[in-house]
Amino acid sequence: MRTGKRSALAGGQVRAARNDAAHVTANVERFTGFAELYDRHRPRPPSAIVDVLVQLSGRSRPKVADIGSGTGISTLIWAERAAEVIGVEPSADMRAQAERRAAGAGATNVRFLNGLSTRTGLTDRYADIVTCSQALHWMEPRGTFAEIARILREGGVFAAYDCDWPPTLNWEAEQAYKACIESAREINRKRRLAPHLREWSKEGHLERMRKSGRFRYVKEIVFHHVESGDAERLVGLALSQGEIATLLKAGRSEDEIGITALREAARRVLGEASLPWFWSYRVRVGVR
């Protein structure tokens, strides 16, 4: 290979590495600075997810790794069923909130590590089950699936799961929520406040898992989960979204973003009532 071609190739690799690093930094930053609010308003995963994955893994007391564990909402559901649970999370304030949550629950078999989906810091074949809740769309697929395959034992199970937004509760409240989120997305697009942010479609998770060649069997499972919530929680749920948090951190007002309009609509429609919230979960499962 000629020197010029080698130099151009090396330069391209350096630029790609810098871009990848910028994407990772932007994706982590998106969820920094509002851990307590996130933890208070986000839904808890349905316990049926634990039941299914334990059965598929063939281990009654599995070792579990939860990648992109955030504030530990998706990690602590394993505390009573797993031999050991490790949450891997790159955001320091999310990890701190998770550690407080685990300490409060007395979950001595749960701990949290600073790591990425492509570099978890876990040993080879550590886990019987690896999970990723509401986060796989922020992770570079090729390196992530390679790392999951490395830390999963043979026959181990990977599950990436997401819920549909918003939950089903009241059509007018849902419509107001969607209008607020779309307003925030439009402002983000126009202002380019996070130019290095990178996201992969949730709809493509299963096909990317299949094409990765890391899993012998893949399928999608659908669950439903019921919690309750009122007008305040609906607004809090919106505030826990990255699109809105990014704008607030950039100094945009709640009026401009659409939070004020959502709050008014939620209070008008829901009043002081707390209603059942019906969450729909899509779980993409891969067996190594």
C-alpha positions in Angstrom: 0.0 0.0 0.0 1.3 3.4 -0.9 2.3 5.8 1.9 -0.4 8.3 0.9 -3.1 5.6 1.0 -1.8 4.4 4.4 -1.9 7.9 5.8 -5.4 8.5 4.4 -6.6 5.2 5.9 -5.0 6.0 9.3 -6.5 9.5 9.2 -9.9 8.1 8.5 -9.6 5.6 11.4 -8.6 8.5 13.8 -11.5 10.6 12.7 -13.9 7.6 13.1 -12.5 7.0 16.6 -13.0 10.6 17.5 -16.6 10.6 16.2 -17.3 7.4 18.1 -16.0 9.0 21.3 -18.0 12.1 20.7 -21.2 10.0 20.2 -20.6 8.1 23.4 -20.0 11.4 25.4 -23.1 13.0 23.9 -25.2 9.9 24.7 -24.0 9.7 28.3 -24.4 13.5 28.8 -28.1 13.3 27.6 -29.0 11.4 30.9 -26.8 13.4 33.3 -28.2 15.9 35.8 -31.7 14.6 36.6 -31.3 11.2 38.2 -33.6 11.7 41.1 -36.4 12.9 38.9 -35.8 10.0 36.5 -35.9 7.5 39.3 -39.1 8.9 40.8 -41.3 9.0 37.6 -40.1 6.2 35.3 -42.0 2.9 35.3 -40.7 -0.3 37.0 -40.3 -3.3 34.7 -43.0 -6.1 35.0 -41.9 -9.0 37.2 -42.9 -11.4 34.4 -39.7 -10.4 32.6 -37.7 -11.9 35.4 -39.8 -15.1 35.4 -39.3 -15.6 31.7 -35.6 -14.9 31.6 -34.9 -17.2 34.6 -36.8 -20.0 32.9 -35.0 -19.4 29.6 -31.6 -19.3 31.2 -32.1 -22.6 33.0 -30.6 -21.2 36.2 -32.7 -20.9 39.3 -30.3 -18.3 40.8 -28.6 -16.7 37.9 -25.8 -14.2 37.7 -27.2 -11.1 36.0 -25.6 -8.1 34.3 -27.8 -5.1 33.6 -26.1 -2.8 31.0 -27.1 0.9 30.9 -28.6 0.3 34.4 -29.4 4.0 35.0 -30.8 4.6 38.5 -31.1 0.8 39.2 -34.8 0.5 38.4 -34.1 -2.4 36.0 -31.3 -3.8 38.2 -33.0 -4.2 41.5 -35.9 -6.2 40.2 -33.4 -9.1 40.3 -32.3 -8.7 43.9 -34.5 -11.5 45.2 -34.1 -13.9 42.3 -30.4 -13.7 41.4 -27.2 -14.9 43.0 -25.5 -11.7 42.0 -26.5 -8.6 40.0 -24.1 -6.1 38.5 -25.4 -2.8 36.9 -23.1 -1.2 34.4 -23.7 2.5 33.9 -21.4 5.3 32.6 -23.3 8.2 34.3 -21.9 9.0 37.7 -25.1 10.7 39.1 -27.2 7.8 37.8 -24.9 5.3 39.5 -25.0 7.3 42.8 -28.8 7.3 42.7 -28.8 3.5 42.0 -26.4 2.9 44.9 -28.7 4.8 47.3 -31.7 2.9 46.0 -29.9 -0.5 46.5 -28.7 0.5 50.0 -32.3 1.5 51.0 -33.6 -1.8 49.8 -30.9 -3.8 51.6 -29.9 -5.4 48.3 -26.4 -6.7 49.3 -26.1 -8.9 46.2 -26.4 -5.9 43.9 -23.6 -3.6 42.9 -22.8 -1.0 40.2 -19.8 -0.4 37.9 -18.7 2.4 35.7 -18.7 1.0 32.2 -20.0 1.1 28.7 -22.0 -1.4 26.6 -18.9 -2.0 24.6 -16.5 -2.2 27.6 -18.4 -3.4 30.7 -15.3 -4.4 32.7 -16.9 -7.8 33.5 -15.0 -11.1 33.1 -15.5 -13.5 30.2 -18.6 -15.7 30.6 -19.6 -14.0 33.8 -23.4 -13.8 33.3 -26.3 -16.2 32.8 -28.5 -13.3 31.9 -27.7 -9.9 30.4 -30.4 -7.2 30.2 -30.7 -3.8 28.7 -33.7 -1.7 29.7 -34.8 1.4 27.8 -31.2 1.9 26.6 -30.1 -0.3 23.7 -31.1 2.4 21.1 -28.3 4.5 22.6 -25.6 1.8 22.1 -23.5 1.1 19.1 -24.7 -2.3 18.0 -21.7 -4.2 16.7 -19.4 -3.5 19.7 -22.3 -3.9 22.1 -23.3 -7.4 20.8 -19.7 -8.5 20.8 -19.3 -7.5 24.4 -22.6 -9.2 25.4 -21.5 -12.4 23.7 -18.2 -12.2 25.6 -19.7 -11.8 29.1 -22.5 -14.3 28.5 -22.0 -18.0 29.1 -22.9 -20.5 26.4 -26.7 -20.8 26.5 -27.0 -17.6 28.4 -29.8 -15.1 27.6 -29.8 -11.5 26.5 -32.9 -9.4 26.7 -33.4 -5.8 25.5 -36.7 -4.3 26.5 -38.5 -1.0 26.0 -42.0 0.3 26.8 -44.2 2.3 24.5 -44.6 6.0 25.3 -46.8 7.2 26.8 -48.7 4.6 28.7 -52.4 4.2 28.0 -54.4 6.2 30.6 -56.5 8.9 29.0 -56.6 10.0 25.3 -56.5 13.7 26.0 -53.6 13.4 28.5 -51.7 11.2 26.1 -52.3 13.6 23.2 -50.9 16.5 25.3 -47.9 14.4 26.3 -47.1 13.6 22.7 -47.5 17.2 21.6 -45.0 18.3 24.3 -42.4 15.7 23.3 -42.7 16.5 19.6 -42.3 20.2 20.4 -39.1 19.4 22.3 -37.8 17.3 19.5 -38.5 20.0 16.9 -36.6 22.6 19.0 -33.7 20.2 19.4 -33.6 19.6 15.6 -33.6 23.4 14.9 -31.1 24.4 17.6 -28.8 21.4 17.1 -28.1 21.4 20.8 -26.7 17.8 20.8 -25.1 17.4 17.3 -23.1 14.3 18.3 -26.0 12.4 19.7 -26.6 9.1 18.0 -29.5 6.8 18.2 -30.6 3.5 16.7 -34.2 2.6 16.0 -35.9 0.4 18.6 -37.9 -1.2 15.8 -34.6 -2.5 14.4 -33.3 -4.2 17.6 -34.5 -7.7 16.8 -33.1 -7.7 13.2 -29.7 -6.3 14.4 -29.5 -9.0 17.0 -30.2 -11.6 14.4 -27.7 -10.2 11.9 -25.0 -9.9 14.5 -24.4 -13.6 14.4 -24.0 -13.6 18.2 -27.2 -15.4 19.1 -28.4 -18.9 18.1 -32.1 -17.9 18.7 -33.9 -14.6 18.8 -37.6 -13.7 19.4 -39.8 -10.8 20.6 -42.1 -11.1 23.6 -44.8 -8.6 24.5 -45.8 -7.9 28.1 -48.2 -5.5 29.8 -47.7 -3.9 33.1 -50.0 -1.7 35.3 -49.0 1.1 37.5 -50.8 4.2 38.6 -50.2 7.9 38.1 -51.7 11.4 38.2 -51.1 14.7 36.4 -48.0 15.4 38.4 -46.4 12.1 37.4 -47.3 12.6 33.7 -45.4 15.9 33.7 -42.6 14.3 35.6 -42.5 11.5 33.0 -42.0 14.2 30.3 -39.3 15.9 32.3 -37.4 12.6 32.6 -37.1 12.4 28.8 -33.7 13.3 27.3 -35.2 15.6 24.7 -36.6 17.8 27.4 -33.7 17.5 29.8 -31.3 18.7 27.1 -33.4 21.8 26.5 -33.8 22.7 30.1 -30.0 22.3 30.7 -29.5 24.6 27.7 -31.7 27.3 29.4 -34.9 26.9 27.5 -38.0 27.7 29.4 -40.9 25.3 30.3 -43.2 27.6 28.3 -41.1 27.4 25.2 -40.7 23.6 25.4 -44.4 22.9 26.0 -44.2 21.7 29.6 -46.5 24.5 30.9 -49.1 23.5 28.3 -48.8 19.8 29.3 -49.1 20.6 33.0 -52.3 22.7 32.4 -53.8 20.0 30.1 -53.0 17.2 32.5 -54.5 19.0 35.5 -57.6 19.9 33.5 -58.2 16.4 32.2 -57.0 14.3 35.2 -57.7 16.7 38.1 -56.4 15.2 41.3 -57.2 11.6 40.3 -54.7 8.8 40.1 -55.5 6.4 37.3 -54.2 3.0 36.3 -51.4 3.4 33.7 -51.2 0.5 31.2 -47.7 0.0 30.0 -46.8 -2.1 26.9 -43.4 -3.7 26.9 -41.5 -5.2 23.9 -38.8 -7.6 24.9 -36.2 -8.7 22.4 -34.6 -12.0 23.5 -31.4 -13.6 22.2 -29.9 -17.0 23.4 -26.2 -17.2 23.0 
